[in-house]
Amino acid sequence: MRVTSKGQVTIPGTIRKKLGIFPQSEVEFVVEGNTVFLRTVTGKTSRGAKLVETLRGRATVRMTTDEIMAFTRGED
């Protein structure tokens, strides 16, 4: 595997899948002696949780759960 002029490498798909690394995943490098380990960052807020937190309280329409369900089902 080669390192590009920008210092980038491609993580093989099988490894990404095994580690659960998807676009926008947080990873870190750990150096121990002459060995570098790549691992997913744990304990950080997930991308989905960040999105929900960003959107929380921004709704301008007040509807009950029943009203939302009727709306999404196309009921009158």
For each residue, the residues with C-beta under 8 A, 3 or more apart:
1: 9 10
2: 9
3: 7 8 9
4: 7 8 9
5:
6:
7: 3 4
8: 3 4
9: 1 2 3 4
10: 1
11: 15 16 21 38
12: 15 16
13: 16 17
14: 17 18
15: 11 12 18 19 21
16: 11 12 13 19 20 21 22
17: 13 14 20
18: 14 15
19: 15 16 39 40
20: 16 17 25 40
21: 11 15 16 25 27 40
22: 16 25
23:
24: 47
25: 20 21 22 40
26: 40 41 44
27: 21 38 39 40 41
28: 38 39 41
29: 36 37 38
30: 36 37 38 39
31: 35 36 37
32: 35 37
33:
34:
35: 31 32
36: 29 30 31
37: 29 30 31 32
38: 11 27 28 29 30
39: 19 27 28 30
40: 19 20 21 25 26 27
41: 26 27 28 44
42:
43:
44: 26 41
45: 49 50 53
46: 49 50
47: 24 50 51
48: 51 52
49: 45 46 52 53
50: 45 46 47 53 54
51: 47 48 54 55
52: 48 49 55 56
53: 45 49 50 56
54: 50 51
55: 51 52 58
56: 52 53
57:
58: 55
59: 62
60:
61:
62: 59
63: 67 68 71
64: 67 68
65: 68 69
66: 69 70
67: 63 64 70 71
68: 63 64 65 71 72
69: 65 66 72 73
70: 66 67 73 75 76
71: 63 67 68 74 75
72: 68 69
73: 69 70
74: 71
75: 70 71
76: 70
